[in-house]
Amino acid sequence: MTDQRTFDTLLAEAAAEPVDGWDFSWLAGRASEERPPWGYARLVGARMASAGAALDIDTGGGEVLAGVPAAPTLLVATEAWPPNVAVARRTLRRVGATVVRADGGASLPFRNAAFDLVVSRHPVDTVWPEVARVLAPGGSYLSQQIGPGTMRELSEAIMGPLPPPATRHPEQAVAAARAAGLTVVDLRTAKLRAEFHDVGAVVWFLRKVIWTVPGFTVGAYREALRRLHDRIRAEGPFVAHAQRFLIEARRP
């Protein structure tokens, strides 16, 4: 009976907690994930300091962009999810960024060659021809992206066995960038350990990172969550691995 109450309490707590923006501080002490070795935020900050006009695609709540030490004269961010748009507008006031509601996976609402720097952290999709179009000659696109089969162990713990991942391979991104007329100047990959210490952390993560278990709801996956809860209590933290890659491409 005690276990059941604990399980229900964890589910209810995580289901009620907001998931707006792209801040993961709610997971502190409950889940952890290694950071990629290249330091994406630091790289973006260095590029922004020397840019004249920059664009951040799929900014989320603007958390990364808000941390740049020196913003360019023109700084624009796009975000598609309405709750995140509101968060990003509040977050990015301090760096003077304009936030535009726009789907990063569609046409970008900007003129040709408008930016000498375009960045994107974990874009939903990268429309390489659009990235190339809005880049000025000599401009760069810098992006940290989600790799193939990221958090696969967690996905399979909830949904069962899955086929090998067909998308998000770094090689596919390189080919698409080149097909759009860009020159790839950097490509790095990393496999990062993640730990979940309770099922509530799992629920909150799945509500926020929606592609891990598409269509996730607590009700639909209650039995799988119960099994995972029992596993964590018996064996300790549930371990999964995030796949990431960094790609930088330039317009000649």
C-alpha positions in Angstrom: 0.0 0.0 0.0 2.9 2.4 0.8 4.5 1.8 -2.6 1.2 2.5 -4.4 0.7 5.8 -2.5 4.3 6.8 -3.3 3.7 6.0 -7.0 0.5 7.9 -7.2 2.0 10.9 -5.4 5.0 11.0 -7.8 2.7 10.8 -10.9 0.3 13.5 -9.6 3.2 15.9 -8.7 4.9 15.5 -12.1 1.7 15.7 -14.1 0.7 19.0 -12.4 4.1 20.8 -12.8 4.3 23.3 -15.7 6.6 22.4 -18.6 6.7 25.8 -20.4 10.0 27.0 -21.6 13.2 25.0 -21.9 14.4 25.1 -18.3 15.1 21.8 -16.6 15.8 23.0 -13.1 12.8 21.1 -11.7 14.8 17.9 -12.2 17.6 19.0 -9.9 18.3 16.2 -7.6 15.9 13.9 -9.4 17.5 13.4 -12.8 20.8 14.4 -14.4 22.3 14.4 -17.9 25.9 14.8 -19.0 26.7 18.0 -21.0 28.3 17.8 -24.4 32.1 18.5 -24.3 32.0 21.4 -26.8 30.0 23.8 -24.6 27.3 25.0 -27.0 26.3 28.1 -25.0 29.9 29.2 -24.8 30.4 28.8 -28.6 27.2 30.7 -29.3 28.3 33.5 -27.0 31.6 33.8 -28.8 29.9 33.9 -32.2 27.3 36.5 -31.1 30.0 38.8 -29.9 31.3 39.3 -33.4 28.0 39.1 -35.3 26.1 42.1 -36.7 22.8 40.3 -37.3 21.9 37.0 -35.8 18.9 34.6 -35.7 18.1 31.8 -33.2 15.7 29.3 -34.6 13.5 27.3 -32.2 14.7 29.3 -29.2 12.4 27.5 -26.7 12.1 29.9 -23.8 15.2 31.8 -24.9 17.3 30.4 -22.1 20.5 29.9 -24.1 20.3 33.1 -26.0 19.7 35.1 -22.9 23.1 34.1 -21.6 25.2 35.6 -24.4 27.6 38.2 -22.9 27.4 40.6 -25.9 24.4 40.7 -28.2 24.6 41.8 -31.9 22.9 45.0 -33.1 20.1 42.9 -34.6 19.0 39.8 -32.7 15.9 37.8 -33.6 14.6 34.5 -32.3 11.8 32.2 -33.6 9.6 29.8 -31.6 6.6 27.9 -32.7 4.9 26.8 -29.4 2.8 29.7 -28.1 3.6 29.1 -24.4 7.3 29.2 -25.2 6.8 32.4 -27.2 5.6 34.3 -24.2 8.4 32.9 -22.0 11.0 33.8 -24.6 9.8 37.4 -25.0 10.1 37.9 -21.2 13.5 36.1 -21.0 15.1 37.9 -24.0 14.2 41.5 -23.1 17.5 41.9 -21.4 19.5 41.2 -24.6 17.2 43.2 -26.9 16.0 40.3 -29.0 12.8 40.3 -31.1 10.9 37.0 -30.8 8.8 36.0 -33.8 6.3 33.2 -33.7 7.3 31.0 -36.5 7.7 27.3 -37.2 11.4 26.5 -37.7 10.5 23.6 -39.9 8.8 25.8 -42.5 9.7 28.9 -44.4 11.4 31.5 -42.3 9.7 35.0 -42.4 12.9 36.9 -43.2 14.5 38.3 -46.3 17.4 36.7 -48.2 20.9 37.1 -46.7 19.5 38.8 -43.6 21.8 37.3 -41.0 25.5 36.7 -40.8 24.9 34.2 -38.0 22.1 31.6 -37.5 22.1 29.3 -34.5 19.7 26.6 -33.2 19.8 24.3 -30.2 17.8 21.1 -30.6 15.7 22.2 -33.6 12.6 20.2 -34.3 13.7 20.1 -37.9 16.3 21.9 -40.0 15.1 23.2 -43.3 18.5 23.6 -44.8 17.5 25.5 -48.0 15.8 28.2 -45.7 18.9 28.4 -43.5 21.1 28.9 -46.6 18.7 31.5 -47.9 18.7 33.8 -44.9 22.4 33.5 -44.4 24.5 36.3 -45.8 27.5 35.2 -48.0 30.3 34.2 -45.6 27.7 33.7 -42.8 27.6 30.6 -40.5 25.0 28.3 -39.1 25.9 26.7 -35.7 23.6 24.1 -34.2 23.5 21.5 -31.5 21.2 18.8 -32.6 19.5 15.6 -31.2 21.2 12.5 -32.6 19.6 9.2 -33.7 18.0 7.0 -31.0 18.4 9.6 -28.2 17.0 8.4 -24.9 16.2 5.1 -26.7 16.4 3.1 -23.4 13.7 5.3 -21.9 11.5 5.2 -25.0 11.6 1.4 -25.1 11.0 1.1 -21.3 7.7 2.9 -21.9 6.7 1.8 -25.4 8.5 -1.5 -25.9 11.1 -2.5 -28.6 11.6 0.0 -31.4 13.1 -0.3 -34.9 16.5 1.2 -35.5 16.3 5.0 -35.9 16.0 6.2 -39.5 16.5 9.9 -39.0 18.6 12.5 -37.2 21.9 10.9 -38.2 24.8 13.4 -38.4 25.6 12.2 -41.9 22.1 13.1 -43.1 22.5 16.6 -41.8 25.9 17.0 -43.6 24.4 15.8 -46.9 21.4 18.1 -46.5 23.6 21.1 -45.7 25.8 20.5 -48.7 22.8 20.0 -51.0 21.6 23.5 -49.9 24.9 24.9 -51.0 26.6 25.2 -47.6 30.1 24.1 -46.6 30.3 22.0 -43.5 33.3 23.1 -41.4 32.7 21.3 -38.1 30.9 18.1 -37.0 31.2 16.5 -33.5 29.2 13.8 -31.8 28.6 12.8 -28.2 26.8 10.0 -26.3 25.7 11.4 -22.9 24.7 9.4 -19.8 21.3 10.4 -18.2 19.9 9.1 -14.9 16.4 9.3 -13.6 16.0 8.8 -9.8 12.2 8.5 -9.6 9.3 8.0 -11.9 8.1 11.5 -11.3 11.2 12.8 -13.0 10.5 10.5 -15.9 6.9 11.7 -16.3 7.9 15.4 -16.2 10.7 14.8 -18.8 8.3 12.9 -21.1 5.8 15.7 -20.9 8.4 18.2 -21.8 10.5 16.4 -24.4 7.6 15.2 -26.3 9.4 13.3 -29.1 10.8 10.7 -26.6 7.4 9.0 -26.3 5.1 10.6 -28.9 1.6 11.3 -27.6 2.6 10.5 -24.0 0.0 10.8 -21.2 0.2 9.3 -17.8 -3.1 7.5 -18.3 -2.0 5.8 -21.5 1.2 4.5 -20.1 0.4 4.0 -16.4 1.3 0.3 -16.4 4.7 0.9 -18.0 5.3 3.7 -15.5 4.5 1.4 -12.7 7.0 -1.1 -13.9 9.6 1.6 -14.2 8.8 2.8 -10.7 9.3 -0.7 -9.3 12.5 -1.1 -11.3 14.0 2.2 -9.9 13.1 1.2 -6.4 14.7 -2.2 -6.7 17.8 -1.4 -8.8 18.5 2.4 -8.4 18.4 5.1 -11.0 17.2 4.3 -14.5 20.0 5.0 -17.0 19.5 6.2 -20.6 21.8 7.9 -23.1 21.2 11.1 -25.0 22.8 11.5 -28.5 23.9 14.9 -29.6 25.9 16.3 -32.5 27.3 19.8 -33.2 27.3 21.0 -36.8 28.7 24.2 -38.2 28.1 25.2 -41.9 29.0 28.3 -43.8 27.5 30.0 -46.9 30.3 30.5 -49.4 
